[in-house]
Amino acid sequence: MTYDVAVVGAGAMGSAAARALAAAGRDVVVLEQFTLGHERGGSHGATRLFRPAADDAELAELTERARPLWRELEADSGETLLEETGGIDHGMSDVSVEIFRSLHAATGSVLAAEEAAERWPGFRFESPVLYQPGSGRLYAERTVHALQTVASRLGAEFRVQSPVRALRLHDELVELDVPGGAVRAQHVVVTTGPWTPKLLAGLVPLPRFTVTQEQPRFFTPLSEDFEWPSFVHWGPDCYGLYEPGSGVKVGMHASGPEVDPDTRDFRPEPQRDSALREYVAQWYPGLDPGRSTAISCLYDNTPSARFVIDRAGPITVAAGFSGHGFKFVPLVGELVRDLVTGSAKTPARFSFQR
Protein backbone atom coordinates (compact mmCIF):
# COMPACT_ATOMS: atom_id res chain seq x y z
CA MET A 1 0.00 0.00 0.00
CA THR A 2 1.17 3.53 -0.75
CA TYR A 3 0.69 6.37 1.74
CA ASP A 4 1.15 10.10 1.50
CA VAL A 5 3.48 10.03 4.52
CA ALA A 6 5.17 7.29 6.52
CA VAL A 7 6.36 8.36 9.96
CA VAL A 8 9.10 6.18 11.43
CA GLY A 9 8.97 6.17 15.24
CA ALA A 10 5.89 6.61 17.43
CA GLY A 11 7.40 8.49 20.32
CA ALA A 12 6.38 12.03 21.19
CA MET A 13 7.80 13.69 18.06
CA GLY A 14 6.53 11.05 15.64
CA SER A 15 3.08 11.03 17.21
CA ALA A 16 2.95 14.84 17.08
CA ALA A 17 3.94 14.78 13.40
CA ALA A 18 1.29 12.15 12.67
CA ARG A 19 -1.38 14.26 14.35
CA ALA A 20 -0.40 17.43 12.48
CA LEU A 21 -0.15 15.69 9.11
CA ALA A 22 -3.43 13.81 9.54
CA ALA A 23 -5.12 17.07 10.50
CA ALA A 24 -3.77 18.54 7.25
CA GLY A 25 -5.54 15.80 5.29
CA ARG A 26 -2.55 13.54 4.62
CA ASP A 27 -2.86 9.74 4.57
CA VAL A 28 -0.40 8.77 7.32
CA VAL A 29 1.05 5.51 8.58
CA VAL A 30 3.29 5.41 11.68
CA LEU A 31 5.78 2.54 11.94
CA GLU A 32 6.98 1.72 15.46
CA GLN A 33 9.68 -0.89 16.05
CA PHE A 34 8.44 -1.71 19.56
CA THR A 35 5.01 -1.21 21.14
CA LEU A 36 3.23 2.09 21.74
CA GLY A 37 4.36 3.64 25.00
CA HIS A 38 7.53 1.52 25.27
CA GLU A 39 10.40 2.46 27.61
CA ARG A 40 13.32 1.98 25.23
CA GLY A 41 13.61 5.51 23.82
CA GLY A 42 13.37 9.11 24.97
CA SER A 43 9.61 9.68 25.38
CA HIS A 44 8.72 7.43 28.30
CA GLY A 45 8.34 8.46 31.93
CA ALA A 46 5.73 10.59 33.60
CA THR A 47 7.08 14.16 33.50
CA ARG A 48 9.30 16.68 31.74
CA LEU A 49 10.23 20.32 32.36
CA PHE A 50 8.46 23.16 30.59
CA ARG A 51 10.50 26.36 30.73
CA PRO A 52 11.27 29.23 28.36
CA ALA A 53 15.03 29.45 27.90
CA ALA A 54 16.55 31.88 30.38
CA ASP A 55 19.13 33.48 28.08
CA ASP A 56 18.36 32.28 24.54
CA ALA A 57 15.89 34.61 22.85
CA GLU A 58 15.05 32.29 19.96
CA LEU A 59 14.37 29.26 22.14
CA ALA A 60 12.36 31.39 24.55
CA GLU A 61 10.22 32.61 21.64
CA LEU A 62 9.74 29.06 20.35
CA THR A 63 8.68 27.91 23.82
CA GLU A 64 6.00 30.60 23.90
CA ARG A 65 4.87 29.50 20.44
CA ALA A 66 4.52 25.99 21.85
CA ARG A 67 2.53 27.02 24.93
CA PRO A 68 -0.86 27.62 23.20
CA LEU A 69 -0.33 24.45 21.17
CA TRP A 70 -0.14 22.50 24.43
CA ARG A 71 -3.46 24.04 25.47
CA GLU A 72 -4.92 23.14 22.08
CA LEU A 73 -3.81 19.52 22.49
CA GLU A 74 -5.34 19.47 25.96
CA ALA A 75 -8.64 20.66 24.50
CA ASP A 76 -8.48 18.09 21.68
CA SER A 77 -7.64 15.19 24.00
CA GLY A 78 -9.45 16.14 27.20
CA GLU A 79 -6.22 15.58 29.16
CA THR A 80 -4.21 17.82 31.49
CA LEU A 81 -0.73 17.92 29.98
CA LEU A 82 0.92 21.16 31.16
CA GLU A 83 0.81 22.43 34.74
CA GLU A 84 2.39 25.81 35.45
CA THR A 85 4.09 25.26 38.80
CA GLY A 86 6.75 27.93 38.32
CA GLY A 87 10.39 27.39 37.48
CA ILE A 88 13.78 28.64 38.65
CA ASP A 89 17.30 28.88 37.24
CA HIS A 90 20.34 29.57 39.40
CA GLY A 91 24.11 29.41 39.16
CA MET A 92 24.13 31.49 35.97
CA SER A 93 26.75 34.06 35.00
CA ASP A 94 26.16 37.76 35.58
CA VAL A 95 25.85 38.21 31.81
CA SER A 96 23.13 35.55 31.60
CA VAL A 97 21.27 37.13 34.52
CA GLU A 98 21.19 40.44 32.67
CA ILE A 99 20.02 38.74 29.47
CA PHE A 100 17.26 37.13 31.50
CA ARG A 101 16.22 40.55 32.84
CA SER A 102 15.85 41.90 29.32
CA LEU A 103 14.17 38.82 27.82
CA HIS A 104 11.72 38.09 30.62
CA ALA A 105 11.06 41.49 32.18
CA ALA A 106 7.29 41.04 31.81
CA THR A 107 7.09 37.38 32.80
CA GLY A 108 9.92 36.70 35.24
CA SER A 109 11.89 38.15 38.12
CA VAL A 110 15.34 37.96 39.69
CA LEU A 111 15.47 37.09 43.39
CA ALA A 112 18.41 37.35 45.76
CA ALA A 113 19.69 34.00 47.01
CA GLU A 114 18.47 34.73 50.56
CA GLU A 115 14.98 35.66 49.40
CA ALA A 116 14.76 32.55 47.23
CA ALA A 117 15.95 30.26 50.06
CA GLU A 118 13.23 31.65 52.31
CA ARG A 119 10.60 30.97 49.69
CA TRP A 120 11.93 27.53 48.68
CA PRO A 121 13.69 26.06 51.76
CA GLY A 122 14.20 22.73 50.02
CA PHE A 123 17.02 24.32 47.96
CA ARG A 124 20.37 25.90 48.77
CA PHE A 125 21.26 28.96 46.68
CA GLU A 126 24.54 30.87 46.36
CA SER A 127 23.64 33.17 43.45
CA PRO A 128 20.66 35.13 42.10
CA VAL A 129 17.64 33.02 41.29
CA LEU A 130 15.70 33.58 38.07
CA TYR A 131 12.01 32.88 38.56
CA GLN A 132 9.46 32.23 35.79
CA PRO A 133 5.94 31.61 37.11
CA GLY A 134 4.84 30.28 33.70
CA SER A 135 7.26 27.36 33.82
CA GLY A 136 6.21 23.98 35.11
CA ARG A 137 5.86 20.31 34.29
CA LEU A 138 4.58 18.34 31.35
CA TYR A 139 3.05 14.89 31.61
CA ALA A 140 5.10 12.91 29.10
CA GLU A 141 3.49 9.48 28.76
CA ARG A 142 0.06 11.09 28.94
CA THR A 143 1.10 13.44 26.12
CA VAL A 144 2.25 10.62 23.84
CA HIS A 145 -1.00 8.73 24.41
CA ALA A 146 -3.04 11.91 23.78
CA LEU A 147 -1.22 12.58 20.51
CA GLN A 148 -1.76 9.01 19.34
CA THR A 149 -5.44 9.09 20.29
CA VAL A 150 -6.06 12.34 18.40
CA ALA A 151 -3.96 11.25 15.41
CA SER A 152 -5.87 7.96 15.17
CA ARG A 153 -9.16 9.82 15.37
CA LEU A 154 -7.98 11.92 12.42
CA GLY A 155 -7.19 8.80 10.40
CA ALA A 156 -3.52 8.08 11.08
CA GLU A 157 -2.65 4.37 11.17
CA PHE A 158 -0.22 3.08 13.82
CA ARG A 159 1.67 -0.17 13.21
CA VAL A 160 3.62 -1.67 16.10
CA GLN A 161 6.40 -4.27 16.02
CA SER A 162 7.31 -2.82 12.61
CA PRO A 163 11.02 -1.98 12.63
CA VAL A 164 12.20 -0.23 9.48
CA ARG A 165 15.31 -2.05 8.31
CA ALA A 166 16.12 0.22 5.37
CA LEU A 167 14.87 3.14 3.25
CA ARG A 168 15.14 3.12 -0.55
CA LEU A 169 14.18 5.69 -3.17
CA HIS A 170 12.20 3.92 -5.88
CA ASP A 171 10.05 5.34 -8.74
CA GLU A 172 9.61 8.74 -7.03
CA LEU A 173 8.49 7.00 -3.85
CA VAL A 174 10.30 5.93 -0.70
CA GLU A 175 10.23 2.21 0.06
CA LEU A 176 10.48 1.21 3.70
CA ASP A 177 11.62 -2.32 4.39
CA VAL A 178 9.50 -3.68 7.25
CA PRO A 179 8.49 -7.19 8.34
CA GLY A 180 5.74 -8.52 6.12
CA GLY A 181 6.73 -6.53 3.06
CA ALA A 182 7.64 -3.02 1.95
CA VAL A 183 5.62 0.10 2.73
CA ARG A 184 5.69 2.88 0.14
CA ALA A 185 5.16 6.57 0.74
CA GLN A 186 5.57 9.81 -1.12
CA HIS A 187 7.36 11.24 1.90
CA VAL A 188 9.03 9.80 5.01
CA VAL A 189 9.36 11.49 8.40
CA VAL A 190 12.07 10.01 10.61
CA THR A 191 11.59 10.59 14.34
CA THR A 192 13.59 7.69 15.69
CA GLY A 193 15.69 9.53 18.29
CA PRO A 194 18.81 7.50 19.16
CA TRP A 195 18.26 5.14 16.21
CA THR A 196 18.30 7.97 13.63
CA PRO A 197 22.00 7.76 12.60
CA LYS A 198 21.73 4.01 12.05
CA LEU A 199 18.65 4.32 9.86
CA LEU A 200 19.74 7.32 7.82
CA ALA A 201 23.45 6.67 7.36
CA GLY A 202 24.42 8.15 3.99
CA LEU A 203 20.89 9.28 3.08
CA VAL A 204 20.81 12.79 4.60
CA PRO A 205 23.59 15.11 5.86
CA LEU A 206 23.13 14.54 9.58
CA PRO A 207 25.49 16.14 12.07
CA ARG A 208 27.38 13.74 14.32
CA PHE A 209 25.10 12.14 16.92
CA THR A 210 26.05 10.66 20.27
CA VAL A 211 23.66 8.55 22.31
CA THR A 212 23.96 8.64 26.09
CA GLN A 213 22.21 6.76 28.87
CA GLU A 214 21.22 9.25 31.55
CA GLN A 215 20.49 8.28 35.13
CA PRO A 216 18.42 10.71 37.19
CA ARG A 217 16.83 9.70 40.48
CA PHE A 218 13.62 10.38 42.36
CA PHE A 219 14.43 11.68 45.85
CA THR A 220 12.02 11.75 48.80
CA PRO A 221 11.21 15.21 50.23
CA LEU A 222 11.75 15.62 53.96
CA SER A 223 8.57 17.69 54.33
CA GLU A 224 5.28 17.80 52.51
CA ASP A 225 5.20 21.55 53.13
CA PHE A 226 8.07 22.37 50.77
CA GLU A 227 7.23 23.88 47.40
CA TRP A 228 9.14 22.46 44.42
CA PRO A 229 9.16 24.52 41.22
CA SER A 230 10.87 23.00 38.21
CA PHE A 231 14.54 23.92 38.34
CA VAL A 232 17.83 24.16 36.48
CA HIS A 233 21.14 24.64 38.28
CA TRP A 234 23.85 25.91 35.96
CA GLY A 235 27.50 25.13 36.59
CA PRO A 236 26.91 21.51 37.50
CA ASP A 237 24.18 21.56 34.79
CA CYS A 238 21.54 19.76 36.80
CA TYR A 239 17.78 19.85 36.51
CA GLY A 240 14.70 18.56 38.25
CA LEU A 241 11.06 18.86 39.15
CA TYR A 242 8.51 17.45 41.52
CA GLU A 243 6.50 14.51 40.19
CA PRO A 244 3.33 13.71 42.15
CA GLY A 245 3.52 10.24 43.65
CA SER A 246 7.22 9.75 42.89
CA GLY A 247 9.17 12.54 44.59
CA VAL A 248 11.59 15.11 43.24
CA LYS A 249 13.42 14.05 40.09
CA VAL A 250 17.02 15.31 39.96
CA GLY A 251 19.41 14.58 37.14
CA MET A 252 22.76 15.70 35.79
CA HIS A 253 22.15 16.95 32.26
CA ALA A 254 23.90 15.15 29.37
CA SER A 255 26.45 13.47 31.62
CA GLY A 256 25.79 9.78 31.01
CA PRO A 257 27.98 7.23 29.24
CA GLU A 258 27.68 6.67 25.50
CA VAL A 259 25.66 3.56 24.66
CA ASP A 260 24.15 1.66 21.79
CA PRO A 261 20.35 2.02 22.09
CA ASP A 262 19.91 -1.64 21.19
CA THR A 263 22.23 -3.00 23.87
CA ARG A 264 21.99 -0.54 26.80
CA ASP A 265 21.79 -2.09 30.26
CA PHE A 266 19.45 0.44 31.99
CA ARG A 267 21.71 0.32 35.10
CA PRO A 268 23.23 3.45 36.67
CA GLU A 269 26.95 3.86 36.27
CA PRO A 270 28.29 3.77 39.88
CA GLN A 271 30.61 6.80 39.84
CA ARG A 272 28.08 9.07 38.17
CA ASP A 273 25.36 7.78 40.48
CA SER A 274 27.49 8.53 43.53
CA ALA A 275 28.20 12.03 42.23
CA LEU A 276 24.46 12.68 41.84
CA ARG A 277 23.76 11.61 45.43
CA GLU A 278 26.57 13.81 46.72
CA TYR A 279 25.26 16.73 44.69
CA VAL A 280 21.76 16.32 46.17
CA ALA A 281 23.18 16.15 49.70
CA GLN A 282 25.04 19.41 49.07
CA TRP A 283 22.36 21.46 47.32
CA TYR A 284 18.96 20.16 48.44
CA PRO A 285 18.46 20.28 52.22
CA GLY A 286 14.80 19.44 51.63
CA LEU A 287 15.55 16.03 50.10
CA ASP A 288 16.68 12.78 51.67
CA PRO A 289 19.70 11.59 49.63
CA GLY A 290 19.39 8.18 51.27
CA ARG A 291 15.87 7.52 49.98
CA SER A 292 15.75 7.53 46.19
CA THR A 293 14.94 5.47 43.14
CA ALA A 294 17.12 5.35 40.01
CA ILE A 295 15.59 5.73 36.56
CA SER A 296 17.11 5.48 33.08
CA CYS A 297 16.57 7.45 29.87
CA LEU A 298 18.29 8.08 26.56
CA TYR A 299 19.56 11.31 25.04
CA ASP A 300 20.29 11.67 21.34
CA ASN A 301 22.78 14.52 21.24
CA THR A 302 24.19 16.76 18.53
CA PRO A 303 27.56 18.50 19.14
CA SER A 304 25.82 21.86 19.67
CA ALA A 305 22.79 20.37 21.50
CA ARG A 306 20.69 22.00 18.76
CA PHE A 307 17.88 19.96 17.29
CA VAL A 308 17.70 18.65 13.74
CA ILE A 309 14.40 19.50 12.02
CA ASP A 310 15.03 19.59 8.30
CA ARG A 311 14.19 18.03 4.95
CA ALA A 312 16.31 16.39 2.26
CA GLY A 313 14.20 15.48 -0.77
CA PRO A 314 11.39 13.16 0.33
CA ILE A 315 12.91 12.60 3.80
CA THR A 316 12.22 14.88 6.76
CA VAL A 317 14.09 14.38 10.04
CA ALA A 318 13.22 15.51 13.56
CA ALA A 319 15.85 14.22 15.99
CA GLY A 320 18.82 15.17 18.15
CA PHE A 321 16.70 16.75 20.87
CA SER A 322 19.54 16.42 23.39
CA GLY A 323 17.35 15.99 26.45
CA HIS A 324 15.53 19.32 26.26
CA GLY A 325 13.14 19.06 23.33
CA PHE A 326 9.98 17.73 24.92
CA LYS A 327 8.54 21.18 25.67
CA PHE A 328 8.36 21.77 21.92
CA VAL A 329 6.49 18.55 21.03
CA PRO A 330 3.31 20.02 19.47
CA LEU A 331 5.33 22.75 17.77
CA VAL A 332 7.70 20.16 16.29
CA GLY A 333 4.65 18.41 14.87
CA GLU A 334 3.67 21.60 13.08
CA LEU A 335 7.22 22.32 11.89
CA VAL A 336 7.44 18.81 10.43
CA ARG A 337 4.03 19.20 8.76
CA ASP A 338 5.15 22.44 7.15
CA LEU A 339 8.34 20.82 5.82
CA VAL A 340 6.42 17.90 4.35
CA THR A 341 3.77 20.08 2.75
CA GLY A 342 6.29 22.71 1.63
CA SER A 343 4.33 25.50 3.29
CA ALA A 344 7.18 26.84 5.42
CA LYS A 345 10.79 26.35 6.43
CA THR A 346 12.01 25.60 9.93
CA PRO A 347 14.32 27.97 11.83
CA ALA A 348 17.85 28.00 10.43
CA ARG A 349 19.28 26.81 13.76
CA PHE A 350 17.62 23.41 13.19
CA SER A 351 18.91 22.77 9.66
CA PHE A 352 21.32 20.00 8.67
CA GLN A 353 24.00 22.56 7.66
CA ARG A 354 24.07 25.01 10.54
C-alpha positions, -999 to 999 in steps of 0.1 A, spaced: 0 0 0 12 35 -8 7 64 17 11 101 15 35 100 45 52 73 65 64 84 100 91 62 114 90 62 152 59 66 174 74 85 203 64 120 212 78 137 181 65 110 156 31 110 172 30 148 171 39 148 134 13 121 127 -14 143 144 -4 174 125 -2 157 91 -34 138 95 -51 171 105 -38 185 72 -55 158 53 -26 135 46 -29 97 46 -4 88 73 10 55 86 33 54 117 58 25 119 70 17 155 97 -9 160 84 -17 196 50 -12 211 32 21 217 44 36 250 75 15 253 104 25 276 133 20 252 136 55 238 134 91 250 96 97 254 87 74 283 83 85 319 57 106 336 71 142 335 93 167 317 102 203 324 85 232 306 105 264 307 113 292 284 150 295 279 166 319 304 191 335 281 184 323 245 159 346 229 151 323 200 144 293 221 124 314 245 102 326 216 97 291 204 87 279 238 60 306 239 49 295 204 45 260 218 25 270 249 -9 276 232 -3 244 212 -1 225 244 -35 240 255 -49 231 221 -38 195 225 -53 195 260 -86 207 245 -85 181 217 -76 152 240 -95 161 272 -62 156 292 -42 178 315 -7 179 300 9 212 312 8 224 347 24 258 355 41 253 388 67 279 383 104 274 375 138 286 386 173 289 372 203 296 394 241 294 392 241 315 360 267 341 350 262 378 356 259 382 318 231 356 316 213 371 345 212 404 327 200 387 295 173 371 315 162 405 328 158 419 293 142 388 278 117 381 306 111 415 322 73 410 318 71 374 328 99 367 352 119 382 381 153 380 397 155 371 434 184 373 458 197 340 470 185 347 506 150 357 494 148 325 472 159 303 501 132 317 523 106 310 497 119 275 487 137 261 518 142 227 500 170 243 480 204 259 488 213 290 467 245 309 464 236 332 435 207 351 421 176 330 413 157 336 381 120 329 386 95 322 358 59 316 371 48 303 337 73 274 338 62 240 351 59 203 343 46 183 313 31 149 316 51 129 291 35 95 288 1 111 289 11 134 261 22 106 238 -10 87 244 -30 119 238 -12 126 205 -18 90 193 -54 91 203 -61 123 184 -40 112 154 -59 80 152 -92 98 154 -80 119 124 -72 88 104 -35 81 111 -26 44 112 -2 31 138 17 -2 132 36 -17 161 64 -43 160 73 -28 126 110 -20 126 122 -2 95 153 -20 83 161 2 54 149 31 33 151 31 -6 142 57 -32 122 39 -59 100 53 -87 96 87 -70 85 70 -39 103 59 -7 102 22 1 105 12 37 116 -23 44 95 -37 73 85 -72 83 57 -85 61 67 -65 31 76 -30 19 56 1 27 57 29 1 52 66 7 56 98 -11 74 112 19 90 98 50 94 115 84 121 100 106 116 106 143 136 77 157 157 95 183 188 75 192 183 51 162 183 80 136 220 78 126 217 40 121 187 43 99 197 73 78 234 67 74 244 81 40 209 93 31 208 128 46 236 151 59 231 145 96 255 161 121 274 137 143 251 121 169 261 107 203 237 85 223 240 86 261 222 68 289 212 93 316 205 83 351 184 107 372 168 97 405 136 104 424 144 117 459 120 118 488 112 152 502 118 156 540 86 177 543 53 178 525 52 215 531 81 224 508 72 239 474 91 225 444 92 245 412 109 230 382 145 239 383 178 242 365 211 246 383 239 259 360 275 251 366 269 215 375 242 216 348 215 198 368 178 199 365 147 186 382 111 189 391 85 174 415 65 145 402 33 137 422 35 102 436 72 97 429 92 125 446 116 151 432 134 140 401 170 153 400 194 146 371 228 157 358 222 169 323 239 151 294 264 135 316 258 98 310 280 72 292 277 67 255 257 36 247 241 17 218 203 20 221 199 -16 212 222 -30 239 220 -5 268 218 -21 303 195 4 320 217 3 351 232 35 367 270 39 363 283 38 399 306 68 398 281 91 382 254 78 405 275 85 435 282 120 422 245 127 418 238 116 454 266 138 467 253 167 447 218 163 462 232 161 497 250 194 491 224 215 473 190 202 484 185 203 522 148 194 516 155 160 501 167 128 517 197 116 496 194 82 513 159 75 500 157 75 462 149 55 431 171 53 400 156 57 366 171 55 331 166 74 299 183 81 266 196 113 250 203 117 213 228 145 212 242 168 185 276 185 191 258 219 197 228 204 215 207 220 188 179 200 173 177 186 137 144 195 120 150 196 83 142 180 50 163 164 23 142 155 -8 114 132 3 129 126 38 122 149 68 141 144 100 132 155 136 158 142 160 188 152 181 167 167 209 195 164 234 174 160 264 155 193 263 131 191 233 100 177 249 85 212 257 84 218 219 65 186 210 33 200 195 53 227 178 77 202 163 46 184 149 37 216 131 72 223 119 74 188 104 40 192 88 52 224 71 83 208 58 64 179 44 38 201 27 63 227 16 43 255 33 72 268 54 108 264 64 120 256 99 143 280 118 179 280 104 193 268 138 176 234 132 189 228 97 213 200 87 240 226 77 241 250 105 
